Amino acid sequence: MTTSESRSAVRDDLSRRFRTATREIEIGGRRIPLFMPANADDLIREDDFVRDERLPYWADLWPSARILAEELTIMRLAGQRVLELGCGLGLVAIGATLAGAEVTATDYYDDALEFAALNVAEATGRSIATRMVNWVEMPRDLGKFDVVLASDVLYEHRYAPLVANAIATTLVRGGEAIVADPGRIALREFLDECEALGLVHEADPRPFVDGEIRQTVTLWKLRWRTE
């Protein structure tokens, strides 16, 4: 999706299927136009919720994603294989791509993958790999990655073991996972699950201020225990 014609075709298709908007976000000193659904509430479907309690969290722009994307732009990721769990609109994938990484973005919504791939291509001129992934049944052929990323994915208790397992099954020995979290309800359980799997963590809190929004987003950096 690196040509302007292919990006235009995808944008036109998404604009036909969604009420859309574009929001400018600054990361790494750049103003990034992010193409997105105008209102995530428009995407709520009762059938999705009844089937597996799915809600379209992917369509919102979360402070955790902005903090993590900013962090990635100063990391040395050239040549590194990077996996994102729950890519949403693609902002974190943009940060990793700008840092030189080879990115695979995953989500549980096909629509999220389309928005993410388009946003990365328009912001960086590069294409990324995308894949629909359900944490309940992690694909065996996804492979191993040098860096595994996630932002604001611990908003339900049932996600704690799922995200921990997803990281453990995809992170290479010697690699690093970074989970950006503002203090969601499943955080403590997630960290406990990671410890049980052999992953140790380090907390790196960051303030986030945008108008009336004030949060502390912690970058939880996880590595395999070496003892």
Backbone as a chain_set.jsonl record, in Angstrom:
{"seq": "MTTSESRSAVRDDLSRRFRTATREIEIGGRRIPLFMPANADDLIREDDFVRDERLPYWADLWPSARILAEELTIMRLAGQRVLELGCGLGLVAIGATLAGAEVTATDYYDDALEFAALNVAEATGRSIATRMVNWVEMPRDLGKFDVVLASDVLYEHRYAPLVANAIATTLVRGGEAIVADPGRIALREFLDECEALGLVHEADPRPFVDGEIRQTVTLWKLRWRTE", "coords": {"N": [[0.842, -1.199, 0.0], [1.97, 1.201, -0.733], [1.843, 2.993, -2.851], [0.381, 6.057, -3.987], [-2.023, 5.779, -5.32], [-3.025, 3.271, -4.494], [-3.336, 3.738, -1.77], [-5.248, 5.769, -1.837], [-7.423, 4.392, -2.874], [-8.025, 2.6, -0.805], [-8.617, 4.393, 1.246], [-10.883, 5.642, 0.15], [-12.651, 3.472, 0.118], [-12.898, 2.899, 2.879], [-14.025, 5.3, 3.693], [-16.496, 5.139, 2.511], [-17.651, 3.136, 3.995], [-17.554, 3.925, 6.625], [-18.253, 6.644, 8.866], [-15.982, 9.115, 8.847], [-12.991, 10.775, 10.121], [-10.165, 12.999, 10.349], [-7.372, 13.3, 12.399], [-4.787, 15.25, 13.692], [-1.744, 14.258, 15.095], [1.084, 14.692, 17.157], [4.125, 13.08, 17.024], [7.414, 12.192, 17.783], [8.346, 14.686, 16.981], [7.032, 15.145, 14.629], [4.128, 16.029, 12.75], [1.458, 14.013, 12.535], [-1.052, 12.917, 10.425], [-3.929, 11.251, 11.343], [-6.1, 8.951, 10.2], [-9.403, 8.02, 10.867], [-12.327, 6.406, 12.385], [-15.08, 8.6, 12.9], [-16.541, 8.532, 15.263], [-16.311, 6.275, 17.788], [-18.459, 5.058, 19.023], [-20.325, 4.72, 17.042], [-19.713, 2.295, 15.978], [-20.43, 0.23, 17.588], [-21.803, -2.936, 17.947], [-24.489, -4.982, 18.666], [-24.59, -7.733, 18.144], [-21.884, -8.455, 18.001], [-21.097, -8.037, 20.65], [-22.711, -9.827, 22.059], [-21.741, -12.233, 21.047], [-18.945, -12.446, 21.785], [-18.407, -10.477, 23.654], [-17.242, -8.295, 22.437], [-16.107, -4.987, 21.932], [-15.677, -1.887, 20.157], [-12.989, -0.841, 20.885], [-10.732, -0.298, 19.472], [-11.12, 1.839, 17.773], [-10.809, 4.236, 19.034], [-8.537, 6.859, 20.022], [-6.091, 6.402, 22.207], [-4.481, 7.699, 25.171], [-2.343, 6.055, 26.069], [-1.396, 4.832, 23.742], [-0.337, 7.032, 22.436], [1.75, 7.803, 24.144], [3.378, 5.493, 24.042], [3.973, 5.358, 21.29], [5.485, 7.692, 20.977], [7.7, 7.052, 22.577], [8.825, 4.968, 21.082], [9.864, 6.227, 18.842], [12.345, 7.144, 19.578], [13.824, 4.95, 19.978], [16.25, 2.477, 18.998], [15.479, 0.697, 16.456], [16.037, -0.328, 13.994], [15.99, -2.87, 11.628], [14.886, -4.609, 13.46], [12.483, -7.067, 14.385], [9.209, -6.398, 14.984], [6.299, -6.818, 16.88], [2.94, -5.882, 17.224], [0.368, -6.072, 19.565], [-2.956, -5.75, 19.284], [-3.483, -3.38, 17.464], [-5.125, -1.238, 16.821], [-5.686, 1.984, 15.611], [-3.205, 2.318, 14.494], [-1.185, 4.017, 15.423], [0.934, 3.385, 17.211], [2.262, 1.511, 15.652], [3.105, 3.216, 13.639], [5.024, 4.748, 15.041], [6.954, 2.73, 15.57], [7.637, 1.985, 12.982], [8.735, 4.373, 11.979], [11.018, 4.32, 13.492], [12.47, 2.439, 12.221], [11.798, -0.245, 12.311], [10.729, -3.597, 11.377], [7.537, -4.17, 11.037], [4.829, -6.039, 12.352], [1.494, -5.779, 12.591], [-1.234, -6.514, 14.656], [-4.689, -7.336, 15.245], [-8.027, -7.806, 16.581], [-10.041, -7.056, 15.006], [-10.819, -6.801, 11.64], [-11.292, -4.373, 10.366], [-9.809, -2.564, 11.889], [-7.227, -3.31, 11.166], [-7.147, -2.464, 8.52], [-7.395, 0.357, 8.741], [-5.077, 0.841, 10.269], [-2.953, -0.078, 8.607], [-3.245, 1.673, 6.446], [-2.838, 4.189, 7.707], [-0.168, 3.932, 8.6], [1.182, 3.631, 6.15], [0.609, 6.105, 4.916], [1.808, 7.883, 6.684], [4.48, 7.138, 6.767], [5.321, 6.135, 4.327], [5.883, 3.502, 4.033], [5.102, -0.007, 3.927], [3.423, -2.241, 6.183], [3.211, -5.494, 7.734], [0.111, -7.095, 8.363], [-2.215, -8.757, 10.515], [-5.02, -10.671, 11.461], [-5.673, -11.496, 14.726], [-6.648, -13.555, 17.356], [-6.432, -13.52, 20.746], [-7.224, -15.628, 22.322], [-6.827, -17.91, 20.876], [-3.932, -18.139, 19.921], [-2.164, -17.851, 16.896], [-0.079, -20.444, 15.67], [1.865, -20.066, 13.794], [2.771, -17.504, 13.864], [5.25, -16.622, 14.684], [8.433, -15.451, 16.094], [9.499, -12.495, 17.832], [11.61, -9.586, 18.125], [10.813, -7.412, 19.595], [7.867, -6.857, 21.396], [4.779, -5.241, 21.483], [2.177, -3.416, 23.185], [-0.697, -1.437, 23.892], [-2.769, -0.124, 26.329], [-4.467, -2.46, 26.81], [-5.525, -3.906, 28.862], [-8.087, -3.802, 29.976], [-10.041, -5.528, 30.822], [-10.551, -8.208, 33.133], [-10.25, -10.793, 32.114], [-8.395, -10.521, 30.125], [-5.852, -10.486, 31.182], [-4.316, -13.049, 31.547], [-4.375, -13.771, 28.866], [-3.011, -11.767, 27.37], [-0.511, -11.871, 28.611], [0.262, -14.497, 27.938], [0.3, -14.253, 25.155], [2.467, -12.535, 24.791], [4.532, -14.107, 25.903], [4.634, -16.254, 24.124], [5.527, -15.139, 21.781], [7.781, -13.535, 22.074], [11.24, -13.259, 21.626], [14.032, -14.872, 23.231], [16.013, -12.718, 25.115], [14.772, -10.56, 24.031], [12.472, -7.715, 24.223], [9.442, -6.703, 25.719], [6.976, -4.155, 25.655], [4.459, -2.733, 27.439], [2.055, -0.383, 27.479], [0.215, 1.247, 29.914], [-2.522, 2.728, 31.671], [-3.283, 2.104, 34.227], [-5.251, 0.076, 34.341], [-7.885, -2.323, 35.192], [-6.991, -4.961, 35.042], [-4.278, -4.972, 35.336], [-2.57, -5.72, 37.582], [-3.034, -8.477, 37.772], [-2.107, -9.231, 35.259], [0.673, -8.643, 35.436], [1.368, -10.451, 37.423], [0.829, -12.852, 36.086], [2.752, -12.682, 34.072], [5.104, -12.852, 35.595], [4.841, -15.492, 36.518], [5.233, -16.827, 34.151], [7.852, -16.398, 33.656], [8.732, -13.871, 33.0], [10.163, -10.803, 33.798], [9.525, -7.522, 35.159], [9.743, -3.961, 34.654], [8.925, -0.737, 35.762], [8.086, 2.27, 34.116], [6.973, 5.203, 34.536], [5.023, 7.739, 32.885], [3.973, 11.081, 32.456], [0.874, 12.275, 31.091], [-0.643, 14.819, 29.365], [-3.284, 16.498, 27.945], [-5.129, 18.997, 27.104], [-7.933, 18.864, 29.102], [-7.438, 16.336, 29.867], [-5.642, 14.333, 31.999], [-3.28, 12.063, 32.822], [-1.366, 9.328, 34.176], [0.661, 7.348, 32.421], [2.043, 4.217, 32.412], [4.928, 2.708, 31.187], [5.399, -0.543, 30.948], [8.081, -2.549, 31.03], [9.169, -5.558, 29.862], [11.13, -8.457, 30.277], [12.746, -11.619, 29.629], [13.393, -13.669, 32.436], [16.678, -14.075, 33.641], [18.008, -15.549, 35.523]], "CA": [[0.0, 0.0, 0.0], [2.887, 2.336, -0.71], [1.549, 3.96, -3.895], [-0.704, 6.977, -3.634], [-3.262, 5.26, -5.895], [-3.566, 2.205, -3.656], [-3.786, 4.346, -0.516], [-6.474, 6.503, -2.129], [-8.503, 3.422, -3.046], [-8.383, 2.107, 0.521], [-9.261, 5.501, 1.96], [-12.222, 5.809, -0.404], [-13.472, 2.357, 0.571], [-13.199, 3.102, 4.297], [-14.924, 6.456, 3.807], [-17.838, 4.692, 2.141], [-18.18, 2.211, 5.007], [-17.528, 4.548, 7.95], [-18.2, 8.099, 9.008], [-14.573, 9.241, 9.203], [-12.387, 12.068, 10.442], [-8.704, 12.975, 10.403], [-6.873, 14.04, 13.554], [-3.329, 15.389, 13.676], [-1.064, 13.901, 16.335], [2.529, 14.894, 17.063], [5.034, 12.092, 17.611], [8.773, 12.317, 17.279], [8.527, 15.983, 16.347], [6.302, 15.195, 13.367], [2.67, 16.086, 12.798], [0.973, 12.83, 11.841], [-2.505, 12.877, 10.239], [-4.439, 9.923, 11.636], [-7.425, 8.723, 9.614], [-10.071, 7.213, 11.88], [-13.775, 6.603, 12.494], [-15.397, 9.86, 13.567], [-17.051, 8.257, 16.608], [-16.243, 4.829, 18.039], [-19.788, 4.56, 19.417], [-21.047, 4.333, 15.827], [-19.293, 0.966, 15.566], [-20.902, -0.778, 18.54], [-22.767, -3.873, 17.374], [-24.994, -5.887, 19.698], [-24.229, -9.108, 17.807], [-20.482, -8.656, 18.392], [-21.002, -8.113, 22.112], [-23.339, -11.08, 22.492], [-20.898, -13.359, 20.65], [-17.734, -12.574, 22.62], [-18.24, -9.235, 24.421], [-16.371, -7.37, 21.708], [-16.449, -3.571, 21.783], [-14.704, -1.313, 19.222], [-11.982, 0.006, 21.527], [-9.681, 0.008, 18.499], [-11.419, 3.036, 16.999], [-10.467, 5.424, 19.82], [-7.117, 7.178, 20.153], [-5.857, 6.36, 23.644], [-3.216, 8.294, 25.628], [-1.279, 5.047, 26.159], [-0.822, 4.658, 22.405], [0.466, 8.216, 22.119], [2.981, 7.729, 24.936], [4.22, 4.417, 23.517], [4.459, 5.746, 19.964], [6.552, 8.68, 21.186], [8.862, 6.322, 23.086], [9.416, 4.152, 20.028], [10.594, 7.044, 17.863], [13.725, 7.381, 20.014], [14.487, 3.657, 20.141], [16.979, 1.97, 17.833], [14.748, -0.501, 16.049], [16.37, -0.697, 12.616], [16.223, -4.287, 11.434], [14.239, -5.399, 14.499], [11.14, -7.556, 14.102], [8.344, -5.855, 16.034], [4.904, -7.256, 16.859], [2.012, -5.137, 18.073], [-0.853, -6.768, 19.951], [-4.034, -4.767, 19.385], [-2.874, -2.2, 16.828], [-6.04, -0.112, 16.736], [-5.586, 2.892, 14.468], [-1.884, 2.236, 13.893], [-0.237, 5.039, 15.864], [2.132, 2.734, 17.741], [2.956, 0.938, 14.491], [3.782, 4.338, 12.977], [6.236, 5.039, 15.811], [7.93, 1.661, 15.363], [8.089, 2.051, 11.59], [9.635, 5.525, 11.877], [12.282, 3.946, 14.133], [13.182, 1.506, 11.359], [11.436, -1.636, 12.577], [9.893, -4.387, 10.477], [6.381, -4.253, 11.928], [3.62, -6.829, 12.125], [0.426, -5.237, 13.434], [-2.337, -7.466, 14.78], [-5.879, -6.886, 15.963], [-9.146, -8.73, 16.535], [-10.965, -6.473, 14.046], [-10.256, -6.585, 10.313], [-11.368, -2.943, 10.048], [-8.667, -1.914, 12.529], [-6.036, -3.592, 10.368], [-7.172, -1.613, 7.327], [-7.059, 1.73, 9.147], [-3.682, 0.881, 10.715], [-2.06, -0.193, 7.45], [-3.331, 2.929, 5.689], [-2.196, 5.276, 8.456], [1.293, 3.741, 8.567], [1.663, 3.906, 4.798], [0.539, 7.538, 4.618], [2.72, 8.626, 7.554], [5.893, 6.737, 6.62], [5.64, 5.68, 2.983], [6.252, 2.088, 4.09], [4.044, -0.966, 4.213], [3.65, -3.157, 7.287], [2.407, -6.708, 7.71], [-1.026, -7.078, 9.282], [-2.825, -10.08, 10.685], [-6.105, -10.777, 12.428], [-5.238, -12.422, 15.768], [-7.479, -13.722, 18.542], [-5.527, -13.958, 21.817], [-7.697, -16.895, 22.886], [-6.21, -18.957, 20.066], [-2.795, -17.529, 19.245], [-1.698, -18.659, 15.761], [1.21, -21.073, 15.915], [2.836, -19.681, 12.776], [3.02, -16.059, 13.922], [6.696, -16.447, 14.776], [9.045, -14.792, 17.243], [9.812, -11.097, 17.556], [12.586, -8.944, 19.01], [10.073, -6.484, 20.448], [6.411, -7.033, 21.38], [4.184, -4.003, 21.992], [0.73, -3.323, 23.393], [-1.073, -0.224, 24.622], [-4.109, -0.068, 26.908], [-5.187, -3.684, 26.446], [-5.817, -4.653, 30.089], [-9.297, -3.201, 30.523], [-10.914, -6.569, 31.351], [-9.767, -9.192, 33.88], [-9.949, -11.985, 31.314], [-7.285, -10.273, 29.208], [-4.556, -10.596, 31.857], [-3.557, -14.219, 31.119], [-4.293, -13.844, 27.408], [-1.937, -10.891, 26.902], [0.75, -12.42, 29.119], [0.604, -15.655, 27.121], [0.634, -13.783, 23.807], [3.844, -12.031, 24.852], [5.45, -15.215, 26.173], [4.751, -17.134, 22.965], [6.052, -14.443, 20.596], [8.983, -12.759, 22.377], [12.479, -14.033, 21.593], [14.917, -14.753, 24.385], [16.826, -11.526, 24.925], [13.947, -9.479, 23.511], [11.782, -6.859, 25.193], [8.051, -6.318, 25.492], [6.582, -2.908, 26.31], [3.009, -2.606, 27.546], [1.676, 0.929, 28.014], [-1.03, 1.05, 30.661], [-2.842, 3.84, 32.568], [-3.795, 1.605, 35.502], [-6.485, -0.667, 34.105], [-8.235, -3.249, 36.269], [-6.318, -6.259, 34.925], [-2.829, -4.784, 35.338], [-1.883, -6.522, 38.6], [-3.122, -9.881, 37.363], [-1.215, -9.387, 34.109], [2.06, -8.689, 35.902], [1.531, -11.73, 38.124], [0.89, -13.888, 35.057], [4.062, -12.57, 33.42], [6.085, -13.401, 36.533], [4.698, -16.945, 36.518], [5.735, -17.329, 32.878], [9.284, -16.16, 33.581], [9.008, -12.521, 32.522], [10.311, -9.81, 34.856], [9.069, -6.238, 34.66], [10.26, -2.684, 35.172], [7.94, 0.312, 35.532], [8.598, 3.559, 33.654], [5.775, 6.05, 34.449], [5.113, 8.955, 32.082], [2.768, 11.924, 32.545], [0.193, 12.613, 29.839], [-1.527, 15.974, 29.509], [-3.842, 16.981, 26.679], [-6.321, 19.729, 27.508], [-8.405, 18.492, 30.437], [-7.046, 14.946, 30.145], [-4.391, 14.188, 32.733], [-3.096, 10.676, 33.22], [-0.023, 8.769, 34.216], [0.755, 6.109, 31.647], [3.281, 3.509, 32.747], [5.484, 1.765, 30.221], [5.875, -1.742, 31.628], [9.086, -3.174, 30.175], [9.263, -6.952, 30.283], [12.189, -9.284, 29.681], [12.849, -12.958, 30.201], [14.261, -13.826, 33.613], [17.952, -14.678, 33.245], [18.569, -16.342, 36.621]], "C": [[0.878, 1.251, 0.0], [2.606, 3.35, -1.808], [0.375, 4.833, -3.487], [-2.039, 6.477, -4.167], [-3.875, 4.182, -5.002], [-4.061, 2.762, -2.323], [-5.104, 5.079, -0.709], [-7.656, 5.549, -2.26], [-8.965, 2.883, -1.695], [-9.113, 3.18, 1.313], [-10.699, 5.696, 1.464], [-13.159, 4.707, 0.081], [-13.867, 2.524, 2.039], [-14.165, 4.267, 4.495], [-16.351, 6.107, 3.407], [-18.483, 3.872, 3.256], [-18.285, 2.822, 6.402], [-17.732, 6.049, 7.823], [-16.818, 8.403, 9.586], [-14.161, 10.671, 9.52], [-10.874, 11.893, 10.393], [-8.252, 13.851, 11.56], [-5.355, 14.092, 13.497], [-2.752, 15.127, 15.056], [0.43, 14.132, 16.142], [3.265, 13.754, 17.762], [6.403, 12.256, 16.965], [9.033, 13.624, 16.573], [7.823, 16.125, 15.012], [4.813, 15.325, 13.639], [2.147, 14.959, 11.918], [-0.537, 12.921, 11.675], [-2.999, 11.443, 10.42], [-5.886, 9.83, 11.151], [-8.164, 7.721, 10.493], [-11.591, 7.347, 11.782], [-14.068, 7.864, 13.298], [-15.854, 9.651, 15.0], [-17.09, 6.752, 16.811], [-17.601, 4.254, 18.412], [-20.616, 4.13, 18.214], [-20.805, 2.864, 15.474], [-19.78, -0.14, 16.503], [-21.989, -1.618, 17.885], [-23.194, -4.869, 18.45], [-24.59, -7.33, 19.426], [-22.795, -9.421, 18.211], [-20.373, -8.843, 19.899], [-21.595, -9.416, 22.631], [-22.431, -12.265, 22.196], [-19.689, -13.511, 21.563], [-17.383, -11.279, 23.355], [-17.283, -8.247, 23.748], [-16.959, -5.965, 21.682], [-15.346, -2.921, 20.946], [-13.721, -0.345, 19.872], [-10.924, 0.476, 20.531], [-9.879, 1.365, 17.826], [-11.184, 4.332, 17.759], [-8.955, 5.63, 19.83], [-6.81, 7.35, 21.636], [-4.535, 7.021, 24.02], [-2.065, 7.288, 25.686], [-0.611, 4.829, 24.81], [0.065, 5.839, 22.039], [1.799, 8.202, 22.881], [3.913, 6.664, 24.376], [4.782, 4.767, 22.152], [5.607, 6.737, 20.067], [7.829, 8.003, 21.669], [9.577, 5.573, 21.97], [10.249, 4.969, 19.057], [12.032, 7.316, 18.283], [14.479, 6.075, 20.262], [15.21, 3.267, 18.857], [16.372, 0.632, 17.427], [15.057, -0.939, 14.623], [16.699, -2.183, 12.522], [15.56, -5.186, 12.458], [12.847, -5.833, 14.037], [10.247, -7.172, 15.284], [6.913, -6.332, 15.807], [4.081, -6.333, 17.741], [0.748, -5.962, 18.304], [-1.957, -5.735, 20.145], [-3.607, -3.438, 18.788], [-3.804, -1.013, 16.722], [-5.856, 0.69, 15.463], [-4.192, 2.948, 13.853], [-0.865, 3.238, 14.38], [1.051, 4.428, 16.407], [2.938, 2.11, 16.609], [3.681, 2.024, 13.698], [5.084, 4.658, 13.701], [7.316, 4.015, 15.58], [8.491, 1.698, 13.949], [9.043, 3.222, 11.38], [10.996, 5.227, 12.497], [13.031, 2.869, 13.354], [12.81, 0.052, 11.51], [10.686, -2.265, 11.408], [8.668, -4.8, 11.305], [5.336, -5.232, 11.42], [2.576, -6.329, 13.116], [-0.737, -6.226, 13.458], [-3.496, -6.833, 15.531], [-6.953, -7.941, 15.797], [-10.222, -8.234, 15.577], [-10.254, -6.273, 12.71], [-10.256, -5.101, 9.951], [-10.194, -2.186, 10.668], [-7.404, -2.118, 11.697], [-5.99, -2.717, 9.115], [-6.813, -0.172, 7.668], [-5.581, 1.827, 9.531], [-2.723, 0.837, 9.531], [-2.056, 1.089, 6.624], [-2.61, 4.053, 6.41], [-0.674, 5.144, 8.457], [1.832, 4.1, 7.191], [1.664, 5.402, 4.493], [1.523, 8.343, 5.46], [4.184, 8.35, 7.246], [6.294, 6.377, 5.197], [6.041, 4.216, 2.925], [5.034, 1.227, 4.378], [4.424, -1.821, 5.414], [2.831, -4.426, 7.047], [1.275, -6.566, 8.711], [-1.61, -8.482, 9.364], [-3.917, -10.011, 11.752], [-5.726, -11.856, 13.433], [-6.226, -12.381, 16.933], [-6.582, -14.269, 19.639], [-5.947, -15.279, 22.437], [-7.067, -18.082, 22.165], [-5.067, -18.34, 19.263], [-2.326, -18.423, 18.088], [-0.288, -19.19, 15.987], [2.289, -20.614, 14.943], [3.147, -18.185, 12.794], [4.503, -15.752, 14.013], [7.132, -15.742, 16.042], [9.511, -13.395, 16.841], [10.798, -10.551, 18.578], [11.905, -8.033, 20.027], [8.583, -6.774, 20.282], [5.786, -5.841, 22.099], [2.685, -4.149, 22.206], [0.447, -2.047, 24.167], [-2.533, -0.293, 25.026], [-4.97, -1.266, 26.513], [-5.667, -4.468, 27.67], [-7.085, -4.16, 30.778], [-10.329, -4.23, 30.974], [-10.06, -7.645, 32.015], [-9.368, -10.381, 33.014], [-8.784, -11.779, 30.359], [-5.92, -10.471, 29.853], [-3.772, -11.837, 31.424], [-3.392, -14.3, 29.609], [-3.143, -12.997, 26.873], [-0.583, -11.403, 27.374], [1.195, -13.6, 28.273], [0.996, -15.245, 25.703], [2.061, -13.256, 23.748], [4.825, -13.191, 25.001], [5.659, -16.109, 24.954], [5.378, -16.459, 21.746], [7.364, -13.695, 20.836], [10.222, -13.649, 22.392], [13.215, -13.898, 22.928], [15.879, -13.597, 24.127], [16.053, -10.353, 24.365], [13.276, -8.687, 24.62], [10.34, -6.643, 24.763], [7.787, -5.018, 26.243], [5.061, -2.807, 26.27], [2.714, -1.263, 28.207], [0.312, 0.815, 28.659], [-1.273, 2.222, 31.616], [-3.391, 3.406, 33.922], [-5.106, 0.87, 35.372], [-6.66, -1.784, 35.133], [-7.472, -4.57, 36.211], [-4.804, -6.155, 35.037], [-2.12, -5.702, 36.321], [-1.895, -8.001, 38.236], [-2.188, -10.167, 36.191], [0.24, -9.511, 34.546], [2.345, -9.992, 36.644], [1.649, -12.882, 37.128], [2.244, -13.88, 34.354], [5.16, -13.16, 34.309], [6.047, -14.925, 36.515], [5.259, -17.569, 35.243], [7.233, -17.105, 32.704], [9.685, -14.8, 33.047], [9.086, -11.557, 33.711], [9.966, -8.436, 34.287], [9.735, -5.063, 35.367], [9.263, -1.599, 34.803], [8.614, 1.625, 35.151], [7.404, 4.501, 33.467], [6.03, 7.329, 33.666], [3.841, 9.786, 32.261], [2.187, 12.165, 31.159], [-0.776, 13.749, 30.125], [-1.977, 16.415, 28.123], [-5.162, 17.666, 27.012], [-6.703, 19.361, 28.931], [-8.008, 17.066, 30.814], [-5.685, 14.934, 30.822], [-4.301, 12.766, 33.266], [-1.624, 10.406, 33.474], [-0.077, 7.437, 33.487], [2.089, 5.467, 31.988], [3.674, 2.592, 31.605], [6.066, 0.599, 31.01], [6.793, -2.494, 30.675], [9.394, -4.567, 30.713], [10.369, -7.678, 29.529], [12.154, -10.662, 30.321], [13.787, -12.965, 31.398], [15.527, -14.569, 33.195], [18.556, -15.553, 34.322], [18.327, -17.821, 36.394]], "O": [[0.559, 2.24, 0.659], [3.085, 4.48, -1.716], [-0.508, 4.407, -2.743], [-3.079, 6.714, -3.551], [-5.085, 4.169, -4.775], [-5.084, 2.316, -1.803], [-5.981, 5.02, 0.152], [-8.761, 5.857, -1.812], [-10.165, 2.727, -1.466], [-10.114, 2.9, 1.974], [-11.616, 5.891, 2.262], [-14.316, 4.967, 0.413], [-15.025, 2.318, 2.403], [-15.028, 4.218, 5.372], [-17.304, 6.707, 3.903], [-19.699, 3.904, 3.442], [-19.007, 2.312, 7.259], [-17.418, 6.645, 6.792], [-16.517, 7.988, 10.706], [-14.875, 11.631, 9.23], [-10.369, 10.77, 10.396], [-8.687, 14.995, 11.694], [-4.71, 13.068, 13.275], [-3.202, 15.691, 16.054], [0.981, 13.808, 15.091], [3.051, 13.499, 18.947], [6.519, 12.436, 15.752], [9.854, 13.679, 15.658], [8.001, 17.133, 14.329], [4.3, 14.802, 14.628], [2.367, 14.952, 10.707], [-1.252, 12.997, 12.674], [-2.542, 10.531, 9.731], [-6.769, 10.539, 11.633], [-7.609, 6.676, 10.832], [-12.092, 8.289, 11.169], [-13.374, 8.157, 14.271], [-15.592, 10.488, 15.864], [-17.802, 6.037, 16.106], [-17.868, 3.083, 18.145], [-21.502, 3.284, 18.335], [-21.599, 2.258, 14.755], [-19.562, -1.32, 16.233], [-22.962, -1.094, 17.344], [-22.353, -5.521, 19.069], [-24.28, -8.074, 20.356], [-22.509, -10.512, 18.704], [-19.639, -9.712, 20.368], [-21.042, -10.037, 23.54], [-22.352, -13.2, 22.992], [-19.435, -14.606, 22.065], [-16.216, -11.015, 23.644], [-16.604, -7.468, 24.417], [-18.152, -5.779, 21.441], [-14.195, -3.353, 21.011], [-13.623, 0.816, 19.475], [-10.299, 1.518, 20.723], [-8.915, 1.973, 17.36], [-11.339, 5.415, 17.196], [-8.19, 4.68, 19.665], [-7.223, 8.334, 22.249], [-3.563, 6.918, 23.27], [-0.926, 7.641, 25.381], [0.606, 4.66, 24.74], [1.105, 5.663, 21.404], [2.842, 8.548, 22.327], [5.114, 6.903, 24.247], [5.953, 4.5, 21.881], [6.589, 6.636, 19.332], [8.921, 8.345, 21.217], [10.807, 5.552, 21.925], [11.231, 4.47, 18.506], [12.859, 7.681, 17.447], [15.629, 6.088, 20.701], [14.823, 3.681, 17.764], [16.705, -0.417, 17.979], [14.397, -1.836, 14.1], [17.565, -2.689, 13.234], [15.653, -6.409, 12.349], [12.128, -5.073, 13.388], [10.494, -7.565, 16.424], [6.385, -6.26, 14.698], [4.47, -6.032, 18.87], [0.143, -6.479, 17.364], [-1.896, -4.931, 21.076], [-3.392, -2.471, 19.518], [-3.341, 0.115, 16.55], [-5.868, 0.136, 14.364], [-4.01, 3.56, 12.8], [0.227, 3.318, 13.817], [2.142, 4.905, 16.094], [4.167, 2.178, 16.612], [4.753, 1.777, 13.147], [6.127, 4.823, 13.067], [8.48, 4.374, 15.41], [9.683, 1.469, 13.742], [10.047, 3.086, 10.682], [12.007, 5.8, 12.092], [14.104, 2.432, 13.772], [13.44, -0.81, 10.899], [10.096, -1.577, 10.574], [8.759, -5.675, 12.166], [5.001, -5.259, 10.236], [2.752, -6.443, 14.329], [-1.17, -6.715, 12.415], [-3.315, -5.923, 16.339], [-6.821, -8.856, 14.985], [-11.217, -8.926, 15.36], [-9.199, -5.642, 12.659], [-9.326, -4.621, 9.302], [-9.645, -1.274, 10.049], [-6.603, -1.195, 11.545], [-4.917, -2.279, 8.699], [-6.017, 0.453, 6.967], [-4.906, 2.787, 9.159], [-1.783, 1.629, 9.463], [-1.007, 1.538, 6.161], [-1.847, 4.795, 5.791], [0.033, 6.144, 8.328], [2.838, 4.801, 7.083], [2.605, 5.913, 3.886], [2.021, 9.374, 5.009], [5.035, 9.218, 7.437], [7.484, 6.319, 4.889], [6.491, 3.737, 1.885], [4.065, 1.675, 4.991], [5.602, -2.095, 5.64], [1.884, -4.43, 6.261], [1.454, -5.987, 9.783], [-1.517, -9.278, 8.429], [-3.755, -9.379, 12.796], [-5.483, -13.001, 13.053], [-6.586, -11.312, 17.426], [-6.024, -15.357, 19.496], [-5.118, -15.98, 23.017], [-6.807, -19.124, 22.768], [-5.215, -18.054, 18.075], [-2.116, -19.621, 18.281], [0.591, -18.459, 16.444], [3.481, -20.751, 15.22], [3.725, -17.66, 11.843], [4.966, -14.742, 13.484], [6.332, -15.469, 16.937], [9.865, -13.141, 15.69], [10.829, -10.98, 19.731], [12.358, -7.898, 21.164], [8.095, -6.919, 19.161], [6.213, -5.477, 23.194], [2.012, -4.903, 21.503], [1.251, -1.624, 24.997], [-3.418, -0.491, 24.194], [-6.056, -1.109, 25.955], [-6.167, -5.584, 27.525], [-7.154, -4.106, 32.006], [-11.393, -3.85, 31.462], [-8.975, -7.965, 31.53], [-8.27, -10.917, 33.163], [-8.237, -12.749, 29.834], [-4.923, -10.61, 29.144], [-2.64, -11.689, 30.965], [-2.396, -14.83, 29.117], [-2.383, -13.452, 26.019], [0.389, -11.374, 26.619], [2.37, -13.703, 27.924], [1.914, -15.82, 25.118], [2.78, -13.496, 22.778], [5.835, -13.246, 24.3], [6.744, -16.661, 24.769], [5.726, -17.136, 20.779], [7.998, -13.261, 19.874], [10.254, -14.668, 23.082], [13.03, -12.922, 23.655], [16.482, -13.505, 23.058], [16.602, -9.26, 24.231], [13.484, -8.953, 25.804], [10.056, -6.428, 23.584], [8.311, -4.806, 27.336], [4.455, -2.797, 25.198], [3.081, -1.038, 29.361], [-0.64, 0.345, 28.037], [-0.348, 2.667, 32.296], [-3.905, 4.228, 34.681], [-5.988, 1.028, 36.216], [-5.724, -2.146, 35.845], [-7.322, -5.234, 37.236], [-4.108, -7.153, 34.851], [-1.172, -6.392, 35.947], [-0.886, -8.691, 38.376], [-1.553, -11.221, 36.138], [0.959, -10.392, 34.074], [3.425, -10.568, 36.513], [2.471, -13.78, 37.305], [2.814, -14.934, 34.074], [6.036, -13.879, 33.83], [7.092, -15.577, 36.498], [5.709, -18.715, 35.257], [7.822, -17.564, 31.726], [10.841, -14.589, 32.68], [8.172, -11.509, 34.534], [10.097, -8.204, 33.085], [10.212, -5.162, 36.498], [8.802, -1.539, 33.663], [9.587, 2.041, 35.78], [6.87, 4.596, 32.362], [7.1, 7.93, 33.762], [2.741, 9.236, 32.22], [2.921, 12.248, 30.174], [-1.62, 13.652, 31.015], [-1.157, 16.672, 27.242], [-6.188, 17.007, 27.182], [-5.909, 19.522, 29.858], [-8.218, 16.639, 31.949], [-4.705, 15.456, 30.291], [-5.137, 12.327, 34.055], [-0.753, 11.161, 33.041], [-0.784, 6.517, 33.899], [3.14, 6.097, 31.868], [2.866, 1.803, 31.115], [7.101, 0.737, 31.662], [6.353, -3.01, 29.648], [9.82, -4.734, 31.856], [10.522, -7.533, 28.316], [11.606, -10.848, 31.408], [14.847, -12.34, 31.373], [15.46, -15.57, 32.481], [19.539, -16.245, 34.058], [18.728, -18.646, 37.215]]}, "num_chains": 1, "name": "protein.A"}
